[in-house]
Amino acid sequence: MTIHVNGESRGVGDGQTVAGLLRELDIRTDRVAVELNLEILDRKDFELRGLREGDRVEILSFIGGGAL
């Protein structure tokens, strides 16, 4: 099936979860926020939330920094 990840089309297998997608993309779940179809997901739901045809996923990474 086809979903959209950060604005780009991507094929994923049926039954794929948000957590599975993040693993496939080699993204650590503790350092990102995920929006699925305009809904911010709670990190504990990543394993439970299945993806469907046409879903729109936005993955936001946290970047550390500080004052100089």
MOPAC internal coordinates of N, CA, C and O (Angstrom, degrees):
PM7 1SCF
backbone

  N    0.0000 0     0.00 0     0.00 0    0    0    0
  C    1.4500 1     0.00 0     0.00 0    1    0    0
  C    1.5171 1   108.64 1     0.00 0    2    1    0
  O    1.2310 1   120.57 1   -17.38 1    3    2    1
  N    1.3084 1   116.52 1   162.62 1    3    2    1
  C    1.4596 1   121.44 1  -177.84 1    5    3    2
  C    1.5184 1   110.03 1  -112.82 1    6    5    3
  O    1.2310 1   121.33 1   -48.98 1    7    6    5
  N    1.3328 1   115.06 1   131.02 1    7    6    5
  C    1.4657 1   122.31 1   173.38 1    9    7    6
  C    1.5250 1   107.33 1  -124.90 1   10    9    7
  O    1.2310 1   120.57 1    -3.82 1   11   10    9
  N    1.3089 1   116.51 1   176.18 1   11   10    9
  C    1.4681 1   121.36 1   177.88 1   13   11   10
  C    1.5209 1   107.57 1  -120.13 1   14   13   11
  O    1.2310 1   120.83 1   -56.53 1   15   14   13
  N    1.3261 1   116.03 1   123.47 1   15   14   13
  C    1.4543 1   121.93 1  -179.93 1   17   15   14
  C    1.5255 1   107.99 1  -117.35 1   18   17   15
  O    1.2310 1   121.27 1   -63.61 1   19   18   17
  N    1.3237 1   115.19 1   116.39 1   19   18   17
  C    1.4633 1   121.43 1  -178.14 1   21   19   18
  C    1.5317 1   110.91 1    49.65 1   22   21   19
  O    1.2310 1   121.19 1  -137.19 1   23   22   21
  N    1.3288 1   115.33 1    42.81 1   23   22   21
  C    1.4581 1   121.47 1   174.41 1   25   23   22
  C    1.5184 1   115.75 1    86.10 1   26   25   23
  O    1.2310 1   119.49 1   177.44 1   27   26   25
  N    1.3412 1   118.59 1    -2.56 1   27   26   25
  C    1.4601 1   120.99 1  -179.31 1   29   27   26
  C    1.5259 1   110.49 1  -114.89 1   30   29   27
  O    1.2310 1   120.82 1   -40.22 1   31   30   29
  N    1.3190 1   116.03 1   139.78 1   31   30   29
  C    1.4645 1   120.89 1   177.67 1   33   31   30
  C    1.5194 1   109.80 1   -68.28 1   34   33   31
  O    1.2310 1   121.57 1   -37.52 1   35   34   33
  N    1.3368 1   114.60 1   142.48 1   35   34   33
  C    1.4739 1   119.91 1  -179.48 1   37   35   34
  C    1.5225 1   108.16 1  -149.72 1   38   37   35
  O    1.2310 1   120.82 1   -44.76 1   39   38   37
  N    1.3073 1   116.04 1   135.24 1   39   38   37
  C    1.4539 1   121.11 1   175.91 1   41   39   38
  C    1.5224 1   110.11 1   -86.30 1   42   41   39
  O    1.2310 1   120.80 1   -43.96 1   43   42   41
  N    1.3238 1   116.07 1   136.04 1   43   42   41
  C    1.4704 1   121.73 1   175.51 1   45   43   42
  C    1.5231 1   107.66 1  -136.46 1   46   45   43
  O    1.2310 1   121.31 1   -21.61 1   47   46   45
  N    1.3250 1   115.11 1   158.39 1   47   46   45
  C    1.4540 1   120.40 1   179.81 1   49   47   46
  C    1.5171 1   112.12 1   -75.09 1   50   49   47
  O    1.2310 1   120.97 1   -26.25 1   51   50   49
  N    1.3187 1   115.74 1   153.75 1   51   50   49
  C    1.4600 1   120.62 1   174.79 1   53   51   50
  C    1.5233 1   108.84 1   -59.14 1   54   53   51
  O    1.2310 1   120.32 1   -38.41 1   55   54   53
  N    1.3090 1   117.00 1   141.59 1   55   54   53
  C    1.4509 1   121.70 1   179.06 1   57   55   54
  C    1.5186 1   114.18 1    84.26 1   58   57   55
  O    1.2310 1   120.15 1  -178.07 1   59   58   57
  N    1.3211 1   117.33 1     1.93 1   59   58   57
  C    1.4654 1   120.43 1   179.57 1   61   59   58
  C    1.5236 1   110.31 1   -64.77 1   62   61   59
  O    1.2310 1   120.73 1   -40.05 1   63   62   61
  N    1.3183 1   116.22 1   139.95 1   63   62   61
  C    1.4695 1   121.38 1   175.70 1   65   63   62
  C    1.5211 1   109.28 1  -104.31 1   66   65   63
  O    1.2310 1   121.35 1   -10.32 1   67   66   65
  N    1.3191 1   115.02 1   169.68 1   67   66   65
  C    1.4657 1   119.81 1   175.83 1   69   67   66
  C    1.5262 1   109.16 1   -60.38 1   70   69   67
  O    1.2310 1   119.82 1   135.53 1   71   70   69
  N    1.3388 1   117.95 1   -44.47 1   71   70   69
  C    1.4701 1   121.18 1   179.09 1   73   71   70
  C    1.5231 1   110.82 1   -60.38 1   74   73   71
  O    1.2310 1   120.21 1   138.31 1   75   74   73
  N    1.3303 1   117.20 1   -41.69 1   75   74   73
  C    1.4577 1   121.14 1   178.48 1   77   75   74
  C    1.5177 1   111.84 1   -62.45 1   78   77   75
  O    1.2310 1   120.62 1   139.44 1   79   78   77
  N    1.3212 1   116.43 1   -40.56 1   79   78   77
  C    1.4610 1   120.86 1   177.35 1   81   79   78
  C    1.5243 1   110.16 1   -62.44 1   82   81   79
  O    1.2310 1   120.08 1   135.21 1   83   82   81
  N    1.3195 1   117.46 1   -44.79 1   83   82   81
  C    1.4607 1   120.82 1   179.87 1   85   83   82
  C    1.5350 1   110.58 1   -62.61 1   86   85   83
  O    1.2310 1   120.00 1   139.48 1   87   86   85
  N    1.3317 1   117.61 1   -40.52 1   87   86   85
  C    1.4733 1   120.46 1   176.67 1   89   87   86
  C    1.5251 1   110.64 1   -62.82 1   90   89   87
  O    1.2310 1   121.04 1   136.67 1   91   90   89
  N    1.3368 1   115.61 1   -43.33 1   91   90   89
  C    1.4665 1   120.70 1   179.23 1   93   91   90
  C    1.5239 1   110.95 1   -59.83 1   94   93   91
  O    1.2310 1   120.75 1   143.74 1   95   94   93
  N    1.3283 1   116.17 1   -36.26 1   95   94   93
  C    1.4639 1   121.53 1  -179.90 1   97   95   94
  C    1.5273 1   112.35 1   -86.72 1   98   97   95
  O    1.2310 1   120.34 1  -179.15 1   99   98   97
  N    1.3360 1   116.96 1     0.85 1   99   98   97
  C    1.4713 1   123.14 1  -179.16 1  101   99   98
  C    1.5360 1   111.61 1    57.98 1  102  101   99
  O    1.2310 1   121.60 1  -133.01 1  103  102  101
  N    1.3383 1   114.55 1    46.99 1  103  102  101
  C    1.4664 1   121.80 1  -179.88 1  105  103  102
  C    1.5171 1   108.69 1  -114.28 1  106  105  103
  O    1.2310 1   120.50 1   -53.19 1  107  106  105
  N    1.3344 1   116.65 1   126.81 1  107  106  105
  C    1.4604 1   121.80 1   178.11 1  109  107  106
  C    1.5294 1   109.86 1   -72.21 1  110  109  107
  O    1.2310 1   120.83 1   -48.49 1  111  110  109
  N    1.3147 1   116.02 1   131.51 1  111  110  109
  C    1.4649 1   120.24 1  -175.96 1  113  111  110
  C    1.5258 1   113.15 1   -71.54 1  114  113  111
  O    1.2310 1   120.01 1   159.20 1  115  114  113
  N    1.3283 1   117.58 1   -20.80 1  115  114  113
  C    1.4607 1   119.53 1  -177.98 1  117  115  114
  C    1.5220 1   112.99 1   -80.42 1  118  117  115
  O    1.2310 1   119.93 1   175.57 1  119  118  117
  N    1.3146 1   117.74 1    -4.43 1  119  118  117
  C    1.4601 1   120.65 1  -176.64 1  121  119  118
  C    1.5247 1   113.80 1  -120.90 1  122  121  119
  O    1.2310 1   120.65 1  -162.45 1  123  122  121
  N    1.3417 1   116.36 1    17.55 1  123  122  121
  C    1.4630 1   118.87 1  -178.27 1  125  123  122
  C    1.5315 1   111.38 1  -137.05 1  126  125  123
  O    1.2310 1   122.02 1   -20.05 1  127  126  125
  N    1.3000 1   113.74 1   159.95 1  127  126  125
  C    1.4654 1   122.36 1   166.98 1  129  127  126
  C    1.5257 1   105.03 1  -116.11 1  130  129  127
  O    1.2310 1   121.05 1   -37.22 1  131  130  129
  N    1.3238 1   115.61 1   142.78 1  131  130  129
  C    1.4628 1   119.94 1  -179.16 1  133  131  130
  C    1.5220 1   109.04 1  -123.57 1  134  133  131
  O    1.2310 1   121.82 1   -49.55 1  135  134  133
  N    1.3244 1   114.12 1   130.45 1  135  134  133
  C    1.4616 1   121.36 1   174.40 1  137  135  134
  C    1.5194 1   106.68 1  -111.16 1  138  137  135
  O    1.2310 1   120.68 1   -52.99 1  139  138  137
  N    1.3157 1   116.31 1   127.01 1  139  138  137
  C    1.4648 1   121.95 1   178.96 1  141  139  138
  C    1.5169 1   108.02 1  -119.40 1  142  141  139
  O    1.2310 1   120.79 1   -65.85 1  143  142  141
  N    1.3211 1   116.09 1   114.15 1  143  142  141
  C    1.4681 1   121.61 1  -179.20 1  145  143  142
  C    1.5265 1   111.33 1    50.79 1  146  145  143
  O    1.2310 1   121.06 1  -130.96 1  147  146  145
  N    1.3329 1   115.57 1    49.04 1  147  146  145
  C    1.4739 1   125.03 1   176.07 1  149  147  146
  C    1.5287 1   114.05 1    72.42 1  150  149  147
  O    1.2310 1   119.82 1  -169.53 1  151  150  149
  N    1.3394 1   117.94 1    10.47 1  151  150  149
  C    1.4658 1   122.11 1   177.64 1  153  151  150
  C    1.5192 1   108.96 1  -113.32 1  154  153  151
  O    1.2310 1   120.39 1   -55.87 1  155  154  153
  N    1.3428 1   116.86 1   124.13 1  155  154  153
  C    1.4620 1   120.75 1   175.63 1  157  155  154
  C    1.5256 1   108.02 1   -73.71 1  158  157  155
  O    1.2310 1   120.76 1   -53.22 1  159  158  157
  N    1.3267 1   116.16 1   126.78 1  159  158  157
  C    1.4596 1   120.53 1  -178.55 1  161  159  158
  C    1.5239 1   111.22 1   -91.74 1  162  161  159
  O    1.2310 1   121.11 1   -35.59 1  163  162  161
  N    1.3079 1   115.49 1   144.41 1  163  162  161
  C    1.4516 1   121.49 1   171.61 1  165  163  162
  C    1.5308 1   106.69 1   -75.84 1  166  165  163
  O    1.2310 1   120.33 1   -41.53 1  167  166  165
  N    1.3041 1   116.98 1   138.47 1  167  166  165
  C    1.4649 1   121.90 1  -177.29 1  169  167  166
  C    1.5366 1   112.29 1   -54.05 1  170  169  167
  O    1.2310 1   120.15 1   145.08 1  171  170  169
  N    1.3334 1   117.32 1   -34.92 1  171  170  169
  C    1.4667 1   120.57 1  -178.71 1  173  171  170
  C    1.5338 1   112.08 1   -67.30 1  174  173  171
  O    1.2310 1   120.04 1   163.71 1  175  174  173
  N    1.3233 1   117.53 1   -16.29 1  175  174  173
  C    1.4624 1   121.33 1  -179.45 1  177  175  174
  C    1.5332 1   113.69 1   -92.18 1  178  177  175
  O    1.2310 1   119.72 1   175.14 1  179  178  177
  N    1.3243 1   118.14 1    -4.86 1  179  178  177
  C    1.4640 1   120.66 1  -176.99 1  181  179  178
  C    1.5245 1   112.02 1   -57.01 1  182  181  179
  O    1.2310 1   120.00 1   138.51 1  183  182  181
  N    1.3441 1   117.60 1   -41.49 1  183  182  181
  C    1.4720 1   120.75 1  -178.51 1  185  183  182
  C    1.5293 1   111.97 1   -72.26 1  186  185  183
  O    1.2310 1   120.76 1   153.53 1  187  186  185
  N    1.3227 1   116.14 1   -26.47 1  187  186  185
  C    1.4663 1   120.79 1  -175.00 1  189  187  186
  C    1.5183 1   113.52 1   -89.70 1  190  189  187
  O    1.2310 1   120.56 1   152.69 1  191  190  189
  N    1.3175 1   116.54 1   -27.31 1  191  190  189
  C    1.4642 1   120.57 1  -171.48 1  193  191  190
  C    1.5161 1   111.31 1   -82.92 1  194  193  191
  O    1.2310 1   120.87 1   -70.59 1  195  194  193
  N    1.3257 1   115.95 1   109.41 1  195  194  193
  C    1.4589 1   121.67 1   177.74 1  197  195  194
  C    1.5187 1   111.26 1   -80.46 1  198  197  195
  O    1.2310 1   121.21 1   -28.86 1  199  198  197
  N    1.3153 1   115.29 1   151.14 1  199  198  197
  C    1.4604 1   121.15 1   178.20 1  201  199  198
  C    1.5305 1   109.45 1   -96.38 1  202  201  199
  O    1.2310 1   121.31 1   -31.34 1  203  202  201
  N    1.3411 1   115.10 1   148.66 1  203  202  201
  C    1.4656 1   121.55 1  -179.94 1  205  203  202
  C    1.5198 1   109.72 1  -127.63 1  206  205  203
  O    1.2310 1   121.56 1   -21.95 1  207  206  205
  N    1.3018 1   114.62 1   158.05 1  207  206  205
  C    1.4647 1   121.84 1   177.79 1  209  207  206
  C    1.5327 1   110.31 1   -46.54 1  210  209  207
  O    1.2310 1   121.04 1   -50.95 1  211  210  209
  N    1.3226 1   115.62 1   129.05 1  211  210  209
  C    1.4579 1   121.18 1   175.12 1  213  211  210
  C    1.5252 1   115.53 1    84.12 1  214  213  211
  O    1.2310 1   119.98 1   177.21 1  215  214  213
  N    1.3405 1   117.65 1    -2.79 1  215  214  213
  C    1.4668 1   119.43 1   179.03 1  217  215  214
  C    1.5255 1   110.72 1   -56.99 1  218  217  215
  O    1.2310 1   121.59 1   -31.00 1  219  218  217
  N    1.3255 1   114.56 1   149.00 1  219  218  217
  C    1.4662 1   121.31 1   176.78 1  221  219  218
  C    1.5132 1   108.19 1  -115.23 1  222  221  219
  O    1.2310 1   121.73 1   -62.28 1  223  222  221
  N    1.3298 1   114.30 1   117.72 1  223  222  221
  C    1.4644 1   121.49 1  -176.97 1  225  223  222
  C    1.5254 1   108.37 1  -114.55 1  226  225  223
  O    1.2310 1   120.75 1   -50.52 1  227  226  225
  N    1.3189 1   116.17 1   129.48 1  227  226  225
  C    1.4577 1   121.98 1   173.13 1  229  227  226
  C    1.5209 1   106.66 1  -116.72 1  230  229  227
  O    1.2310 1   120.64 1   -53.53 1  231  230  229
  N    1.3367 1   116.37 1   126.47 1  231  230  229
  C    1.4549 1   121.58 1  -179.52 1  233  231  230
  C    1.5151 1   107.51 1  -113.78 1  234  233  231
  O    1.2310 1   120.94 1   -58.19 1  235  234  233
  N    1.3201 1   115.80 1   121.81 1  235  234  233
  C    1.4636 1   121.63 1  -178.17 1  237  235  234
  C    1.5163 1   108.76 1  -113.27 1  238  237  235
  O    1.2310 1   120.49 1   -55.62 1  239  238  237
  N    1.3160 1   116.67 1   124.38 1  239  238  237
  C    1.4609 1   121.48 1   179.05 1  241  239  238
  C    1.5188 1   110.18 1   -95.07 1  242  241  239
  O    1.2310 1   121.22 1   -36.04 1  243  242  241
  N    1.3232 1   115.27 1   143.96 1  243  242  241
  C    1.4473 1   121.44 1   176.31 1  245  243  242
  C    1.5276 1   108.31 1   -90.94 1  246  245  243
  O    1.2310 1   121.09 1   -45.25 1  247  246  245
  N    1.3139 1   115.52 1   134.75 1  247  246  245
  C    1.4597 1   121.23 1   179.45 1  249  247  246
  C    1.5174 1   107.78 1  -121.31 1  250  249  247
  O    1.2310 1   121.01 1   -54.90 1  251  250  249
  N    1.3131 1   115.67 1   125.10 1  251  250  249
  C    1.4626 1   120.31 1  -179.98 1  253  251  250
  C    1.5188 1   110.72 1   -75.95 1  254  253  251
  O    1.2310 1   121.40 1   -22.53 1  255  254  253
  N    1.2755 1   114.94 1   157.47 1  255  254  253
  C    1.4592 1   120.07 1   178.64 1  257  255  254
  C    1.5145 1   108.63 1  -173.78 1  258  257  255
  O    1.2310 1   120.87 1     4.44 1  259  258  257
  N    1.2670 1   115.94 1  -175.56 1  259  258  257
  C    1.4511 1   119.23 1  -179.65 1  261  259  258
  C    1.5063 1   110.58 1  -174.72 1  262  261  259
  O    1.2310 1   121.79 1    -0.79 1  263  262  261
  N    1.2976 1   114.17 1   179.21 1  263  262  261
  C    1.4655 1   120.16 1   179.56 1  265  263  262
  C    1.5216 1   109.70 1   -75.66 1  266  265  263
  O    1.2310 1   121.31 1   -32.40 1  267  266  265
  N    1.2943 1   115.11 1   147.60 1  267  266  265
  C    1.4691 1   120.76 1   177.36 1  269  267  266
  C    1.5029 1   110.40 1   -94.55 1  270  269  267
  O    1.2310 1   120.10 1   180.00 1  271  270  269

